Amino acid sequence: MTTRPSATIDAVLTGRAVDYTRPGSRSAIDKRAVEGPVRIGPEGLSGDEQGDRRVHGGPDKAIHHYPRDHYASWRGEVGAHALLQAAGAFGENISTSGIIEADVCLGDRLRLGSALVEVSQARQPCWKLSDRFGIADMARRVQDTGRSGWYYRVLETGAVQAGDTLVLVDRPHPDWPLPRLSELLYRLTLDREELLGALALPLVPSWRTLFERRLRQDDTESWDSRLGGPAR
C-alpha cells in the first residue's frame, strides 16, 4: 500500500457453523455474500460464526480478508474449480481487488466501512481448506504460496457493505509487511535476528509464544496437525 491507498469492498460474507467433513468437526468456512450493511462488532461481522472457537474467531481473528486477486492464480493451478467462481472460496469475510499481502503490514490500521480495524496476523491455513476444495494438499499450497489472506481485530465498531471503501489510516510498522512474517513463520524459521525483531512487534499471544519457543529450543514446531487434521 502507498501512503493513503484505498480499495472498494467487492463482497462482505458471513457463514453459519455446521457439521463438517470429519467426525466431530464443525465449520463455518462456507461464507456467502450479504447484501446491505453488516454490523461490525468487537468479534467480527453480525451473523458470522466459527465452528471451532479454539482456533478460529475471537478478537484477534474477528474478520478474515482474502484478496480476490489470487483467484486467477488458483484457477491456473487447480483448474476451473466451482468454488473459485465467486468470492468466499477461502472462507473470507471481506473480498477486494487491488490489495494483496505484500501491500499490508502487521499493525496497519484501516477504515473498513465505518469501522476501524487493525491487521492482527496473517492466516495460518488448516486442513479444512483441503477438505473444502477436495484437494489433499490445498492447505499446504496456501501456506507455501503466501496467498493466505489476513485477519483484523476491531478497534472501533461500525458497519460495512459491498461498495464501501477500505482506506489505510496508520502504518506503525512499515518494515514488517506480511510476506516478511510469512518467511519467518515457514522458511527462515530459526533466524535469530528476525525472531528477535518480530518479538518487538505487537504480536498476538500465540505468535509471541511460538517465536519465543523457537528461540529457546532452537527448533521448529510441527505443522502436521494443522495442515493434516484429525483422522477421517
N, C-alpha and C positions, 0 to 999 in steps of 0.2 A: 504494500500500500504506500502511496505517496503521502504528503503532509495531510491532506484532507480529502481522502478518497470517498467515494460513495458507490453504492450498488443498489439496484432495485430488487426487492424481495419477489422472487418468482412464485413461490408457494410456501404456505405455512401448513404444517402437517401434524396430526396427533394420532394416537393409537390406543386401543384397549388391550389389556393383558388377557391372554387366552392360553390354554394348554398348548404346548409346543411339541417339538419333534421327538424328544427323548423322555423316558419315564420320569415323571415328577417335575418336568421343566415347564415353565411358563414364559411368555414373551409378549411384548407389545411392539415388536420390530416392524409389524405391518402397519406403517403410518399412511394415513390418507389425507389429501388436501382438504382444507377447511375454507369455506367462503366466509367473507366478512371478518370483522375484528375478533381477535382471540386475546383474552386477558393473559398477561404475563405476571405471575406471582413469584414469590421467593424460590419456589421449587419448579418453576417452568410454566408451560402452557396449560391453561384451563382445559380439562378434558383429556389430557395426556396421562398415560400410565406407564409403569415399568413392571416387568414380570418378576424380576429378582432385585429387590432393593439393596441387597448386599453389595452388588457390583454396578447397578445402574441407578440413575436418578439421584436425588439429593441436591443440596445447594451447590455443590461443585460440579455437578453434571446436570444442571437444570434444563439446558437447551442444547441440542446437537445440531450443528451446522455442517452440511455437506455440499461441496461445490458441484453444481450441475455440469461444470466444465469437464469433469472427469468421465462423464458417461460415454463420450465418444471413444476415449481410450479403452474403456472397459468393453465396449462393443467390438472394438478391434481385437481384443484379446480373448474374449469368451464367446463372441458371436452375437447374433441378434436375440439376446435373451429377453423374454417377455417383461421381466422386472425393470429393464432399462428403457422402457418406452415412456415412463412418466417418473416424476420426482417421487422419492420415498423408497427407492430400492435398498438403500443402506440404513433405513430406519431413522432418517433425518427429520428434524422438526422445521428446519429452515433451509430453503433451497435458493441459491443465487447463481448468477453467471458473472464472471469477471474478477472474482476473488478466489484464490486458492491458498494452500498452506504457506507457500513462500511469501505471500503478501501479509501474513498475520504474525504478530509477535505475542509471546506469553505476556499477559497482563494488559494487553490492549483494551481500552475502554471504548465502547461504541454505542451510538444511539440506534436502537433496534425498534423501529416504530416510535412509540413514545416512551419506551423503557430504556434504561441504561444498563448495559451488560458488560461483563469483563471476560476476556479469554482466560479460562482457568487451566486447561490442559488439552493436549491432543487426544484423540480417541485411540485406545488400545483395543484393536478388533478381537472378537472372540468367536468361538465355534458356531454361534447362532447365525452368523453371516454365511458360513459354509453350508449349513443346512437350508437356509433360506434360498440360496442360489442353486442348491443341488450340485455344488462343486466342492469336492472334498478339501481342497486347499485354498478356498476363497479367502478365509481369514488371514492366512499366511501371505497371500498375494497382496491384500490390502496393507498389511504391515510392511512388506518388503518394498512396495512401490511408494510408500509415504502418502498415498491417496486415502487418508483415513478420516478427514474432517476434524472438527474440534468442538469443544464444549464451552458454554458460557455459564458463569454464575450471574445472578441478577442483583444489581446494586440499587436500582430504582424500578419499582413495578410500573406497569403501563399496559399497552396493548399493541398488537401488530396484525397486519393483514397483507395479503398479496398486493403488490403495487407500492407499499411503503418503502422507505429508504433505509439503508444501513450506512452509517456515517462514522468514521473514526473521530473520536473526541480527544483521546490522550494516548500516548505511547511511552510509558515509563521505562521500557526495556528494549530499545531498538536493536540491540546487539543479539537478541535471542528470538529470531524467527522460529516458527515451529519446526522446519526441517533440521535446524541445528539440534533441537531437543530430540528429534527422532533419531538422528545419528547417534546421539549419546545413549538413547534407550536401546537401540538394536544393533549397532555396528561398533561404535567406539565405546563399548560398554564399560571398560575399565580404565578409560583415560582419566587419570587422576586430576589433571588440571581442569578438564571440562566438568568433572563431577563437582569439584570444589566451586567452580564458577556457578554451576546450576544451583548449588545449595545456598547461594546468596540471593536467589530469586524467591518470590512468594509462591512456593510450590504447594500443591495440595498435599495433605499429610501422607498419603500412600506413596507419592513420588519421593518425598523427603526421606521416608523410611527406606525406600528401595535404594536410593543413591547413597545414603549413609551406610547401609549394609554392604553395598559393593565396595566402598572404601575400606570398611572394617575387615571384610572377609577376603577381598581381592578375588571375588568370584561372581559370576553372573547367574541370576536366578533362572529356573526352568520356566519355559513358556508353554510346555506341553499341555497342561490342564486348561489354560485359557484358550489356546488355539484348537486343541483336540476335543475338549469337552468330556462329559461323562459317557460311559458305555451306553450303547443303544439298548 
